[in-house]
Structure formats: structure tokens, C-alpha cells
């Protein structure tokens, strides 16, 4: 079959089994760029000059469900982190209310299936980093009541109860309180997200969790040796846990040649007084100038497919998914430039001999099943009282 034929086949497949994407940072981009002024960033219009995400491109990409990240920076501490997370949750609600023909709030696996039947994009939320709960299980429960359906245990920094993949370890994984956080997340039906955490934290969480865990945006460490990726011994544990590893598209996590280049680009940002994750127009201008002087190694859809091939081999096709990290990264792979690009990845997988049933598990079924299983675990614990453990 020709490349054009495979792309048409990919689009047809996504029409019935759309992408559930585990992580999109549009809410933070809206905060940083326009202070949540949605009139200035109307996602019903073409925003390709300033964002990876708008409604037209979500439709073109075959996205059927999106976990919107309600991320706040990990240097936000205490009540500042909590209030900023609430603001992030609020803007997701504003988007759903503003675009009801395209977006619909989803809290359950059944909601996701209903949205698919209606032709709308199921909108879920994930909190990115345990700093968002300020060491409070009551705050964790409040976020769940507001619709947050996963929490990444850490972001880039180690917190009081869990080690991060990209910071100095202090705990050897999870503390006793960290284990209680995992148990409480299981009890209320919030998915435990292990992207960003140290491998020791991954293993501790798998030891504790009675519900499936997820990696909302992490790829294979065996293919690209970066601490943000998942080691094979952890991938091997996902079938027994029932969990899901959602491959990310961030070049510095998937292409070995991009790791050193991105470290230099990040240092250049800091030298200009900017946060290395700054994707505002001013920040991107600094990035583009650096790139012009220092051509970057370019990842492609085939690079992501290499990770998915390996993750499927180690964890099995029932335990992999997709988490692009759009609008949370300055650079994206060629062919996966924005949220319209998913058909290019699916076409690449079909070219490699992936069956249609396997592709539909990757795009839709696995993620829906994981949320449903977490709901079942919570239902079985409905008679247990809330945990009032404190750090």
C-alpha cells in the first residue's frame, strides 16, 4: 500500500477508534500567554502560530478524548500551588462551556464512550505533580471531586513524599505518606500517574497500588536512556498491574541525539532569564534563535514508533497508549508537529505491520479500560473511610 493509502487507512481507523491522549498542556499555555483570556486564544480559530492545539487540528488529528493537564510549575509551593491548580481546573471548565459542540466533560469511562458516540471530545483532567495537593489528602479528594482523574506523583522536583526522576532523591522512592497517597488515590478512583517520577518511586507505587497505574507521557528508557522514560523492568510489571504506558513525543525524551542538544537549549533559556519550559512567543523567539545557530536533531513519527514497538514487546499491546505533551514542549517531531499529526503515527505503525485491532487498543480501548478498572477498584472500597493521614 502507498503512503497515501496508509494515511487514508489511519484516518478511517481513527474515525471509529479515536486517540485518547494522556497529556496536553493547553491550560498552562493559556495561562502563560494570555492570562486565561480565551477571547485572545479562541481555539475555534486557527492558532497554529502560537499553540499546538485548536479544535480544527484536534478534529484533523482524530482525537476523541483528551486528558488536559492542570499542571503548575513545581517551584510553586504550598497554597500557591493549590490555588494555581484550581485556576487551571477552572479554565478547563471554561473551555468546555465555551465549546459545547466539540468538548464535553468526562469523569468516567462511560462518559468517554458516550462522548465518542456523540462525536465530541471527552475532556478529562490530570494534575501534574504532588505539590498540587500541598501534602493534604483532603485536597487530593477535593481535586477528584472537581473532576481530576489522575495525579502525577511528582513533576521535575522531588517533593516531601516522593522522588522525582530529574532531581536529587531524598526518600529512596515513596515515603510512608507517599504510599498512603497511592492507597487513597486507589480508594477514590484517581489514577496514579508515574511519569516524571524516579524509577524507585515507580517500583514503590506498583508495590502498593491495587488499581492500574499510568504513565501519562513517558517513553522507553531502553530506546532512549533518559530518566523521564520507563525502564524495562517497570514495563514488565504493567500486565500484572493492568496499567498503561502512554508514549510521549518530546524529542529530548525519545531521540538520543536530542538529549544533549536540548540541555544546551535549556541552558540558553536560563541565560536569557527565562524558564526552560517557557513556550510563550518571547520564549519561542529565544528558542528559534538558538536553533538557527545550532541545528537540532529532528525526531520523526518513526522515532515514536520505535518506542511503541519496544513498549509493545515488553509490556504487551494491552498496556500502551499515547501522551503527546503538546503545548508543554518547545519542540515536536517532524510529522507530529501539532495535534493534527496523530494519523501520521498511526500510518507508520500500519506500515510496520501493526494490526488494526492492536492500533485501536493503542488509540482508544486501553485508556478507557484502565479508567474503568480504577473505578471498579474504588467501588470495591466504597465502605472504607477517607484517610486523614498527615505528613
Number of C-alpha atoms within 10 A of each C-alpha: 9 8 12 10 11 19 20 15 18 23 21 14 20 23 18 15 22 25 30 27 28 30 29 28 22 24 24 26 23 20 18 14 18 14 12 19 12 15 8 11 18 15 20 13 11 15 16 13 7 15 22 25 21 20 21 16 21 23 18 16 22 26 27 29 29 23 23 24 29 28 27 27 18 18 12 15 14 13 13 15 22 19 15 19 24 16 18 25 23 16 20 20 16 13 19 18 13 15 14 12 12 21 21 24 22 23 19 19 19 13 17 27 18 16 21 19 11 13 17 20 29 27 25 24 28 28 30 28 28 25 30 33 23 18 20 17 21 16 14 22 20 13 24 21 12 14 20 24 25 27 30 24 31 29 27 20 22 26 23 18 25 29 30 31 26 17 16 11 17 15 18 14 24 28 18 13 17 25 20 21 26 25 20 22 24 25 26 22 25 28 28 29 30 33 31 30 30 29 23 19 27 27 16 19 24 22 12 16 21 17 27 26 27 29 29 33 27 30 33 29 20 14 23 22 17 21 20 25 28 28 19 16 12 16 22 16 16 22 16 10 17 19 30 28 34 30 29 28 30 24 25 23 26 29 22 16 16 19 17 13 16 20 13 14 19 18 14 17 20 13 11 11 10 16 14 20 16 20 24 19 14 11 18 17 12 18 20 15 10 17 15 9 8 12 10 17 17 15 23 19 23 18 19 28 18 18 23 25 18 17 28 19 12 19 22 16 20 21 26 27 33 28 25 27 26 25 25 23 19 19 22 23 21 16 16 22 17 23 26 21 19 28 28 23 20 27 25 20 24 19 15 13 9 14 11 16 12 16 22 19 20 26 27 24 20 24 29 19 18 22 26 17 19 27 20 16 18 21 14 10 13 12 9 10 9 13 14 10 14 10 12
